[in-house]
Amino acid sequence: MLTSQRFRIIGSAIFGLSLSVLILMPKSRDEVQTTLRPDEHLNKLVDLLIINQQREEKIIQKKIWSTNRIIHERFKWLQHKTVFNHLLTPNLKTSKSSIMVFLHLPRSAGIEIKKCLKEIGRNYSLLLFPDLSDQQRVLWDASHQLTYGYREGFDAHMGMNLFGLCNTIKRPCSYFTVIRQPLERAVSSYFHCLQSLSDPHCSAVNANDMDLRSWVIFQGSIFFRSLLFNSAHCQNKINVTSLDFNLLNTKNVPCWLKQKIWFDSLPDADHRILLDYVLDHLEMWFSGVGMTEDMLSTVYVLESVYSLPFTSCSNLNQKNRNEQWKARVEGNSVNLGEKDVSKYEEFVDLQYDYSVQKALHADYKLFEKINDIFRRQKQLLFNKI
């Protein structure tokens, strides 16, 4: 058969004429064995891709299993009971009737959300628990005098040290939060704390004794650590002499700082495990998330999640139509008049500072994840990309 043979063209000159002679030459045995049809090449390639994909999936599953085992054995309190993301979980209705827990991050427009919640509470007869102090959170988790009926009697909670609160409540319970670009938040907190030493967030050390860079590194990834909150750490004894910074009040060390000291004592391997675990569970932990830079969409998301009129709150409704409010709530002005945080002379340098980026690494990863969740929430809510 011609199809099983190859052709060779041999040219020769006979009597000055150029002739071409077609000679049929059979393929060698080796060539027959090594030559594949195009579809056979494709099938082999597909098989290799499937094998590689299966191998990668096994590696990922092994990593997830290993992480979950470590969390269960050493960080058991992180196995939270909560209501999944309302907009991203099909057929989920419980968040609208659940207890609301607003995780407030400093300098992230949380004060405005709190004002809105209080206004909604007055208008709709919702019982709001005041901001839980460190001591109150410890008692809330540990005291047997607080009956489940008492714990479930409140419709909403607001504050910093609230993550994990839903574990103590039998009613459906859900978290929501509003976050801000990590470096902008840290810079804003510095200028705020220069003048507000009584703020719990500012009461650990005196910002006036630190430069901006040192403050940002000292604060670190606050959002990440708030998701690791364990009220047991609030009762830890602190060896003041071992600290490389001076406390404002050695007798009243805020819980967030004790949490930070505990976290800093962990090896880097634990930091990576904890960060991977938190990133994998963010969408399951928060019924709704918002971004400081887009408060208008944030209040629409919260309104959809809880069926409460967040968009009608007097402070948000009025100020969302005001350019100065938009600039401030996006985190672009602090205690520098109208000066933009991102244009502060040291801001650009801090963006490329290795120690600063290392300190904020976890919060940057969480910010990226929350931003993705927020984008998908808006896409489903507004039916647009």
Kinemage of the C-alpha trace (Angstrom):
@kinemage 1
@onewidth
@group {chain A} dominant
@subgroup {mainchain}
@vectorlist {calphas} color= white
{ca met a 1} P 0.000 0.000 0.000
{ca leu a 2} L 1.202 3.497 -0.831
{ca thr a 3} L 0.013 4.748 2.549
{ca ser a 4} L 2.383 2.387 4.333
{ca gln a 5} L 5.437 3.325 2.299
{ca arg a 6} L 7.540 6.444 1.810
{ca phe a 7} L 8.661 8.016 -1.394
{ca arg a 8} L 12.167 9.024 -2.350
{ca ile a 9} L 12.985 11.145 -5.296
{ca ile a 10} L 16.292 10.342 -6.933
{ca gly a 11} L 17.545 12.673 -9.607
{ca ser a 12} L 19.976 11.586 -12.284
{ca ala a 13} L 21.215 12.943 -15.559
{ca ile a 14} L 20.974 10.712 -18.601
{ca phe a 15} L 22.197 12.031 -21.887
{ca gly a 16} L 22.077 15.563 -20.432
{ca leu a 17} L 18.427 15.213 -19.469
{ca ser a 18} L 17.239 15.587 -15.867
{ca leu a 19} L 15.113 12.633 -14.889
{ca ser a 20} L 13.285 11.924 -11.657
{ca val a 21} L 12.847 8.341 -10.573
{ca leu a 22} L 10.196 7.463 -7.951
{ca ile a 23} L 11.362 4.620 -5.751
{ca leu a 24} L 9.084 3.074 -3.144
{ca met a 25} L 10.998 2.384 0.088
{ca pro a 26} L 9.381 0.514 3.054
{ca lys a 27} L 9.551 2.057 6.560
{ca ser a 28} L 11.906 0.567 9.057
{ca arg a 29} L 10.416 -1.379 11.983
{ca asp a 30} L 11.600 1.240 14.504
{ca glu a 31} L 9.933 4.046 12.580
{ca val a 32} L 6.633 2.169 12.520
{ca gln a 33} L 6.745 1.737 16.305
{ca thr a 34} L 7.650 5.359 17.115
{ca thr a 35} L 5.372 7.160 14.688
{ca leu a 36} L 1.915 8.016 16.041
{ca arg a 37} L -1.080 9.457 14.371
{ca pro a 38} L -2.104 12.996 15.409
{ca asp a 39} L -5.096 11.721 17.398
{ca glu a 40} L -2.835 9.309 19.282
{ca his a 41} L -0.546 12.210 20.257
{ca leu a 42} L -3.583 14.130 21.528
{ca asn a 43} L -4.865 11.180 23.546
{ca lys a 44} L -1.489 10.728 25.212
{ca leu a 45} L -1.343 14.442 26.048
{ca val a 46} L -4.842 14.369 27.559
{ca asp a 47} L -3.933 11.306 29.625
{ca leu a 48} L -0.845 13.078 30.982
{ca leu a 49} L -2.875 16.168 31.868
{ca ile a 50} L -5.446 14.062 33.717
{ca ile a 51} L -2.724 12.241 35.641
{ca asn a 52} L -1.063 15.541 36.619
{ca gln a 53} L -4.394 17.036 37.662
{ca gln a 54} L -5.208 14.004 39.800
{ca arg a 55} L -1.761 14.193 41.382
{ca glu a 56} L -2.226 17.906 42.190
{ca glu a 57} L -5.685 17.255 43.648
{ca lys a 58} L -4.248 14.554 45.896
{ca ile a 59} L -1.553 16.962 47.108
{ca ile a 60} L -4.163 19.655 47.825
{ca gln a 61} L -6.438 17.208 49.630
{ca lys a 62} L -3.521 15.940 51.683
{ca lys a 63} L -2.611 19.524 52.626
{ca ile a 64} L -6.216 20.306 53.605
{ca trp a 65} L -6.437 17.123 55.658
{ca ser a 66} L -3.154 17.899 57.403
{ca thr a 67} L -4.216 21.500 58.120
{ca asn a 68} L -7.597 20.439 59.493
{ca arg a 69} L -5.955 17.834 61.707
{ca ile a 70} L -3.570 20.419 63.176
{ca ile a 71} L -6.416 22.907 63.690
{ca his a 72} L -8.495 20.243 65.432
{ca glu a 73} L -5.636 19.201 67.687
{ca arg a 74} L -4.081 22.563 68.565
{ca phe a 75} L -6.468 25.385 67.582
{ca lys a 76} L -9.829 23.758 68.204
{ca trp a 77} L -11.613 27.052 68.961
{ca leu a 78} L -11.297 28.014 65.276
{ca gln a 79} L -13.912 25.427 64.255
{ca his a 80} L -16.691 27.981 64.220
{ca lys a 81} L -20.442 27.589 64.076
{ca thr a 82} L -21.914 30.275 61.869
{ca val a 83} L -24.178 31.054 58.907
{ca phe a 84} L -22.525 30.894 55.468
{ca asn a 85} L -22.329 33.812 53.043
{ca his a 86} L -25.913 34.754 52.230
{ca leu a 87} L -25.478 35.864 48.622
{ca leu a 88} L -22.994 33.178 47.592
{ca thr a 89} L -24.758 30.177 49.154
{ca pro a 90} L -27.792 28.940 47.162
{ca asn a 91} L -31.136 28.664 48.996
{ca leu a 92} L -29.748 30.112 52.234
{ca lys a 93} L -32.386 32.010 54.210
{ca thr a 94} L -31.297 31.761 57.838
{ca ser a 95} L -29.077 34.868 57.852
{ca lys a 96} L -32.162 37.098 57.628
{ca ser a 97} L -33.425 35.773 60.945
{ca ser a 98} L -30.045 35.255 62.585
{ca ile a 99} L -28.337 37.191 65.345
{ca met a 100} L -26.044 39.790 63.760
{ca val a 101} L -22.439 40.050 64.924
{ca phe a 102} L -20.567 43.017 63.464
{ca leu a 103} L -16.804 42.517 63.687
{ca his a 104} L -15.504 46.076 63.923
{ca leu a 105} L -11.974 46.752 62.695
{ca pro a 106} L -10.369 50.027 63.832
{ca arg a 107} L -10.282 52.860 61.278
{ca ser a 108} L -12.445 51.046 58.740
{ca ala a 109} L -15.662 53.109 58.874
{ca gly a 110} L -17.060 50.818 61.550
{ca ile a 111} L -18.321 53.746 63.630
{ca glu a 112} L -20.747 54.633 60.836
{ca ile a 113} L -22.001 51.041 60.613
{ca lys a 114} L -22.542 51.047 64.381
{ca lys a 115} L -24.551 54.284 64.180
{ca cys a 116} L -26.656 52.751 61.435
{ca leu a 117} L -27.259 49.569 63.448
{ca lys a 118} L -28.341 51.595 66.465
{ca glu a 119} L -30.776 53.591 64.339
{ca ile a 120} L -32.222 50.395 62.848
{ca gly a 121} L -32.455 48.938 66.344
{ca arg a 122} L -34.520 51.887 67.575
{ca asn a 123} L -36.834 51.836 64.576
{ca tyr a 124} L -37.351 48.064 64.500
{ca ser a 125} L -37.214 47.268 68.229
{ca leu a 126} L -34.032 45.235 67.964
{ca leu a 127} L -32.086 44.595 71.149
{ca leu a 128} L -28.429 45.519 70.632
{ca phe a 129} L -25.714 44.522 73.079
{ca pro a 130} L -23.276 47.383 73.765
{ca asp a 131} L -19.671 46.951 72.672
{ca leu a 132} L -18.231 43.985 74.533
{ca ser a 133} L -15.172 44.946 76.558
{ca asp a 134} L -12.327 42.493 77.074
{ca gln a 135} L -13.617 41.592 80.525
{ca gln a 136} L -17.194 41.178 79.292
{ca arg a 137} L -16.093 38.835 76.500
{ca val a 138} L -14.173 36.671 78.976
{ca leu a 139} L -17.220 36.493 81.240
{ca trp a 140} L -19.529 35.862 78.289
{ca asp a 141} L -17.513 32.813 77.222
{ca ala a 142} L -16.648 31.446 80.659
{ca ser a 143} L -19.495 32.302 83.020
{ca his a 144} L -22.093 29.618 83.689
{ca gln a 145} L -24.368 32.279 85.157
{ca leu a 146} L -25.209 33.515 81.670
{ca thr a 147} L -28.033 31.281 80.529
{ca tyr a 148} L -28.495 30.482 76.878
{ca gly a 149} L -31.748 32.407 77.067
{ca tyr a 150} L -29.843 35.525 78.067
{ca arg a 151} L -27.247 35.037 75.352
{ca glu a 152} L -29.916 34.536 72.712
{ca gly a 153} L -32.003 37.498 73.822
{ca phe a 154} L -29.937 40.005 71.842
{ca asp a 155} L -30.461 40.632 68.151
{ca ala a 156} L -27.073 42.174 67.386
{ca his a 157} L -23.571 42.581 68.787
{ca met a 158} L -20.864 45.069 67.807
{ca gly a 159} L -17.184 45.290 68.667
{ca met a 160} L -13.590 44.193 68.054
{ca asn a 161} L -13.227 41.005 70.094
{ca leu a 162} L -16.350 39.274 68.844
{ca phe a 163} L -15.236 36.514 66.539
{ca gly a 164} L -16.262 33.145 67.955
{ca leu a 165} L -19.214 34.631 69.840
{ca cys a 166} L -21.658 32.602 67.744
{ca asn a 167} L -20.210 29.403 69.218
{ca thr a 168} L -21.929 30.240 72.521
{ca ile a 169} L -25.357 30.930 70.977
{ca lys a 170} L -27.922 28.317 69.937
{ca arg a 171} L -29.908 30.585 67.632
{ca pro a 172} L -28.698 31.015 64.038
{ca cys a 173} L -25.859 33.509 64.319
{ca ser a 174} L -23.943 35.286 61.564
{ca tyr a 175} L -20.934 37.567 61.203
{ca phe a 176} L -20.356 40.508 58.933
{ca thr a 177} L -17.486 42.962 58.665
{ca val a 178} L -16.165 45.903 56.667
{ca ile a 179} L -12.459 45.975 55.881
{ca arg a 180} L -9.972 48.457 54.510
{ca gln a 181} L -6.700 48.381 52.578
{ca pro a 182} L -4.248 47.206 55.283
{ca leu a 183} L -1.566 49.877 54.967
{ca glu a 184} L -4.100 52.695 54.733
{ca arg a 185} L -5.828 51.380 57.831
{ca ala a 186} L -2.541 51.154 59.750
{ca val a 187} L -1.448 54.669 58.753
{ca ser a 188} L -4.859 56.060 59.674
{ca ser a 189} L -4.730 54.351 63.061
{ca tyr a 190} L -1.344 55.955 63.772
{ca phe a 191} L -2.631 59.493 63.349
{ca his a 192} L -5.796 58.650 65.246
{ca cys a 193} L -3.856 57.190 68.173
{ca leu a 194} L -1.550 60.199 68.383
{ca gln a 195} L -4.540 62.041 69.837
{ca ser a 196} L -6.761 59.283 71.267
{ca leu a 197} L -4.808 57.337 73.868
{ca ser a 198} L -8.041 56.345 75.626
{ca asp a 199} L -9.215 54.334 72.618
{ca pro a 200} L -8.776 50.610 73.465
{ca his a 201} L -6.966 50.183 70.177
{ca cys a 202} L -4.512 52.940 71.164
{ca ser a 203} L -4.112 52.158 74.853
{ca ala a 204} L -1.326 49.562 74.713
{ca val a 205} L 1.571 51.820 73.724
{ca asn a 206} L 1.918 55.549 73.139
{ca ala a 207} L 1.913 56.287 69.411
{ca asn a 208} L 3.686 59.568 70.179
{ca asp a 209} L 6.756 57.558 71.205
{ca met a 210} L 6.929 55.733 67.857
{ca asp a 211} L 7.450 56.761 64.260
{ca leu a 212} L 4.944 55.747 61.595
{ca arg a 213} L 6.949 52.784 60.304
{ca ser a 214} L 7.462 51.329 63.784
{ca trp a 215} L 3.758 51.721 64.528
{ca val a 216} L 2.674 49.907 61.367
{ca ile a 217} L 5.048 47.012 62.073
{ca phe a 218} L 3.958 46.886 65.714
{ca gln a 219} L 0.254 46.772 64.798
{ca gly a 220} L 0.763 44.102 62.151
{ca ser a 221} L -2.125 42.104 60.686
{ca ile a 222} L -4.931 43.083 63.052
{ca phe a 223} L -7.745 41.588 60.972
{ca phe a 224} L -6.024 38.204 60.791
{ca arg a 225} L -5.435 38.090 64.534
{ca ser a 226} L -9.034 39.109 65.241
{ca leu a 227} L -10.149 35.955 63.398
{ca leu a 228} L -7.940 33.875 65.704
{ca phe a 229} L -9.463 35.422 68.824
{ca asn a 230} L -9.609 33.238 71.915
{ca ser a 231} L -10.863 34.810 75.140
{ca ala a 232} L -8.572 32.480 77.102
{ca his a 233} L -5.628 34.548 75.853
{ca cys a 234} L -7.102 37.612 77.567
{ca gln a 235} L -6.169 36.051 80.888
{ca asn a 236} L -2.544 35.388 79.949
{ca lys a 237} L 0.105 36.811 82.249
{ca ile a 238} L 2.533 39.136 80.479
{ca asn a 239} L 6.211 39.326 81.369
{ca val a 240} L 6.670 43.067 80.937
{ca thr a 241} L 10.461 42.893 81.108
{ca ser a 242} L 10.588 40.615 78.063
{ca leu a 243} L 8.812 43.114 75.788
{ca asp a 244} L 10.753 45.333 73.394
{ca phe a 245} L 8.264 48.196 73.804
{ca asn a 246} L 6.944 50.204 76.736
{ca leu a 247} L 3.360 49.642 77.854
{ca leu a 248} L 1.168 52.599 78.762
{ca asn a 249} L -0.453 50.620 81.562
{ca thr a 250} L 1.198 47.441 82.797
{ca lys a 251} L -1.805 46.587 84.990
{ca asn a 252} L -4.393 46.741 82.233
{ca val a 253} L -2.952 45.181 79.085
{ca pro a 254} L -5.615 45.084 76.334
{ca cys a 255} L -6.650 41.671 75.111
{ca trp a 256} L -5.694 42.362 71.495
{ca leu a 257} L -2.083 42.889 72.599
{ca lys a 258} L -2.055 39.656 74.605
{ca gln a 259} L -3.414 37.934 71.518
{ca lys a 260} L -0.597 39.486 69.468
{ca ile a 261} L 2.076 38.361 71.955
{ca trp a 262} L 0.669 34.816 71.849
{ca phe a 263} L 0.581 34.855 68.036
{ca asp a 264} L 4.130 36.200 67.733
{ca ser a 265} L 5.353 33.329 69.903
{ca leu a 266} L 4.174 30.759 67.337
{ca pro a 267} L 6.609 29.404 64.725
{ca asp a 268} L 6.301 30.581 61.123
{ca ala a 269} L 4.969 27.160 60.104
{ca asp a 270} L 1.961 27.673 62.380
{ca his a 271} L 1.413 31.141 60.937
{ca arg a 272} L 1.194 29.641 57.452
{ca ile a 273} L -1.158 26.867 58.565
{ca leu a 274} L -3.461 29.317 60.334
{ca leu a 275} L -3.504 31.708 57.383
{ca asp a 276} L -4.314 28.905 54.925
{ca tyr a 277} L -7.134 27.710 57.168
{ca val a 278} L -8.639 31.181 57.577
{ca leu a 279} L -8.447 31.908 53.845
{ca asp a 280} L -10.246 28.632 53.090
{ca his a 281} L -13.063 29.445 55.541
{ca leu a 282} L -13.727 33.179 55.078
{ca glu a 283} L -16.660 32.618 52.757
{ca met a 284} L -18.212 30.176 55.228
{ca trp a 285} L -17.610 32.387 58.261
{ca phe a 286} L -19.115 35.661 57.053
{ca ser a 287} L -22.710 36.052 55.907
{ca gly a 288} L -21.700 39.322 54.292
{ca val a 289} L -18.566 41.409 53.802
{ca gly a 290} L -18.060 45.034 52.851
{ca met a 291} L -15.250 47.297 51.698
{ca thr a 292} L -14.526 50.725 53.147
{ca glu a 293} L -13.686 52.024 49.685
{ca asp a 294} L -17.189 51.154 48.432
{ca met a 295} L -19.574 51.885 51.278
{ca leu a 296} L -22.517 52.485 48.979
{ca ser a 297} L -22.392 48.896 47.699
{ca thr a 298} L -21.572 47.659 51.194
{ca val a 299} L -24.823 48.921 52.696
{ca tyr a 300} L -26.786 47.389 49.816
{ca val a 301} L -25.101 44.049 50.509
{ca leu a 302} L -25.955 44.265 54.222
{ca glu a 303} L -29.532 45.215 53.388
{ca ser a 304} L -29.865 42.142 51.180
{ca val a 305} L -28.301 39.836 53.775
{ca tyr a 306} L -30.437 40.914 56.739
{ca ser a 307} L -33.527 42.454 55.085
{ca leu a 308} L -33.012 45.597 57.157
{ca pro a 309} L -32.893 49.157 55.717
{ca phe a 310} L -29.174 49.903 55.949
{ca thr a 311} L -29.452 52.180 52.902
{ca ser a 312} L -32.002 54.333 54.740
{ca cys a 313} L -29.791 55.124 57.737
{ca ser a 314} L -29.598 58.881 58.138
{ca asn a 315} L -25.810 58.990 58.440
{ca leu a 316} L -25.106 56.703 55.475
{ca asn a 317} L -27.955 57.902 53.283
{ca gln a 318} L -26.936 61.541 53.587
{ca lys a 319} L -23.185 61.098 53.571
{ca asn a 320} L -23.028 58.674 50.687
{ca arg a 321} L -24.220 61.566 48.532
{ca asn a 322} L -21.502 63.838 49.830
{ca glu a 323} L -18.061 63.809 48.209
{ca gln a 324} L -16.262 64.675 51.438
{ca trp a 325} L -17.913 61.716 53.169
{ca lys a 326} L -16.964 59.422 50.298
{ca ala a 327} L -13.343 60.519 50.554
{ca arg a 328} L -13.291 60.020 54.312
{ca val a 329} L -15.111 56.717 54.425
{ca glu a 330} L -12.834 55.342 51.731
{ca gly a 331} L -10.017 55.997 54.134
{ca asn a 332} L -8.427 58.865 52.244
{ca ser a 333} L -8.300 61.421 55.053
{ca val a 334} L -7.260 61.224 58.665
{ca asn a 335} L -6.230 63.707 61.318
{ca leu a 336} L -4.388 65.756 58.724
{ca gly a 337} L -7.303 67.877 57.559
{ca glu a 338} L -8.110 66.823 54.020
{ca lys a 339} L -4.753 65.186 53.346
{ca asp a 340} L -4.963 61.855 51.532
{ca val a 341} L -3.385 58.962 53.460
{ca ser a 342} L -2.046 57.407 50.268
{ca lys a 343} L -0.300 60.701 49.422
{ca tyr a 344} L 1.396 61.018 52.786
{ca glu a 345} L 5.130 61.439 52.182
{ca glu a 346} L 6.068 58.131 53.844
{ca phe a 347} L 3.211 56.067 52.435
{ca val a 348} L 4.902 55.163 49.151
{ca asp a 349} L 8.109 54.156 50.943
{ca leu a 350} L 6.148 51.953 53.344
{ca gln a 351} L 4.520 50.164 50.425
{ca tyr a 352} L 7.923 48.793 49.423
{ca asp a 353} L 9.374 48.326 52.902
{ca tyr a 354} L 10.144 44.633 53.477
{ca ser a 355} L 9.447 44.672 57.232
{ca val a 356} L 6.168 46.534 56.737
{ca gln a 357} L 5.007 44.157 54.023
{ca lys a 358} L 5.953 41.163 56.164
{ca ala a 359} L 3.997 42.542 59.133
{ca leu a 360} L 0.920 43.145 56.956
{ca his a 361} L 1.284 40.036 54.772
{ca ala a 362} L -1.615 38.097 56.303
{ca asp a 363} L -3.992 41.057 56.138
{ca tyr a 364} L -3.045 41.680 52.506
{ca lys a 365} L -3.926 38.063 51.665
{ca leu a 366} L -7.230 38.390 53.525
{ca phe a 367} L -7.919 41.727 51.825
{ca glu a 368} L -7.496 40.082 48.411
{ca lys a 369} L -9.845 37.256 49.395
{ca ile a 370} L -12.475 39.582 50.873
{ca asn a 371} L -12.247 41.788 47.794
{ca asp a 372} L -13.007 38.764 45.607
{ca ile a 373} L -15.958 37.746 47.809
{ca phe a 374} L -17.248 41.329 47.792
{ca arg a 375} L -17.003 41.519 43.989
{ca arg a 376} L -19.006 38.300 43.585
{ca gln a 377} L -21.588 39.503 46.114
{ca lys a 378} L -22.097 42.677 44.084
{ca gln a 379} L -22.226 40.727 40.840
{ca leu a 380} L -25.060 38.571 42.132
{ca leu a 381} L -26.811 41.445 43.877
{ca phe a 382} L -26.687 43.930 41.022
{ca asn a 383} L -26.560 41.316 38.248
{ca lys a 384} L -23.502 42.899 36.705
{ca ile a 385} L -19.765 42.380 36.612
